[in-house]
Amino acid sequence: MDRTQLNKQELDLFYCRRLPARLTLDQAAVMLGIHSDGMDYLGGAPRGVQRLFAAVYIEQLAQDPKWLTKATVKIRLFNQQRNLARKKPSELMLETSRI
């Protein structure tokens, strides 16, 4: 999706009178302020299966600061581990020699 289309979809979701009973992964991510890739690391159905979320539940999570903090930390840790795994061994040695 290009960025303008995503912005229009975000606005449509925020301005609707009533949320649909179930939200897609992208819609739930917008409601939570999380990139849709980050939703995969929070558990749920395996990749390749369309995931739907109860709008009521997503609204509750969006208002829970403790849950949002845990989700942010979990996503950040996953991304750090993924980025470390992508680095070449020579790059890792350079980083440790600087310490």
C-alpha positions in Angstrom: 0.0 0.0 0.0 1.2 3.5 -0.7 1.4 6.0 2.1 -1.5 8.2 0.9 -3.9 5.2 0.7 -3.0 4.1 4.2 -3.6 7.7 5.6 -7.0 7.7 4.0 -7.8 4.3 5.5 -6.6 5.5 8.9 -8.8 8.5 8.7 -11.8 6.5 7.6 -11.4 4.2 10.6 -11.1 7.0 13.1 -14.0 9.0 11.7 -16.5 6.1 11.4 -19.5 6.4 13.7 -19.1 2.9 15.1 -16.3 0.5 14.6 -17.1 -2.8 12.9 -17.4 -5.7 15.3 -14.2 -7.3 14.0 -11.1 -5.5 12.8 -8.5 -6.7 10.4 -4.8 -6.9 11.4 -4.1 -3.5 9.7 -7.1 -1.8 11.3 -6.2 -3.2 14.8 -2.6 -2.0 14.3 -3.8 1.5 13.5 -6.1 1.6 16.6 -3.1 0.5 18.8 -0.6 2.8 17.1 1.6 -0.2 16.2 3.0 -1.0 12.8 1.1 -4.0 11.3 4.4 -6.0 11.3 4.6 -5.6 15.0 1.2 -7.3 15.5 2.8 -10.6 14.5 5.0 -10.6 17.5 2.2 -10.2 19.9 0.9 -13.7 19.3 -2.2 -15.1 17.6 -2.8 -17.0 14.4 0.0 -18.2 12.2 1.2 -16.3 9.2 -0.9 -16.8 6.1 -4.2 -16.8 8.0 -6.4 -13.7 8.0 -6.5 -12.5 11.6 -9.5 -10.7 12.9 -9.7 -9.0 16.3 -12.8 -8.0 18.3 -13.0 -4.2 18.2 -14.1 -4.0 21.8 -11.0 -5.9 22.9 -8.7 -3.7 20.8 -10.3 -0.6 22.3 -9.6 -1.9 25.8 -6.0 -2.6 24.9 -5.6 0.8 23.4 -6.6 2.4 26.7 -4.4 0.1 28.9 -1.0 1.8 29.5 0.6 -1.3 31.1 -0.3 -3.4 28.1 0.9 -0.8 25.6 4.2 -0.6 27.5 4.6 -4.4 27.5 3.7 -4.6 23.8 6.2 -1.9 22.9 9.0 -3.6 24.8 8.2 -7.0 23.3 8.3 -5.5 19.7 11.5 -3.6 20.4 13.3 -6.7 21.8 12.2 -8.8 18.8 13.5 -6.2 16.4 16.8 -5.9 18.2 17.2 -9.7 18.1 16.3 -9.9 14.5 18.7 -7.1 13.6 21.6 -8.8 15.5 20.9 -12.0 13.7 21.1 -10.2 10.3 24.5 -8.7 11.1 27.6 -10.4 9.8 30.1 -11.8 12.4 32.7 -9.2 11.3 30.3 -6.4 12.1 29.7 -7.8 15.5 33.4 -8.0 16.3 33.8 -4.4 15.3 31.1 -3.3 17.7 32.5 -5.3 20.6 36.0 -4.0 20.0 34.7 -0.4 20.4 33.4 -1.1 23.9 
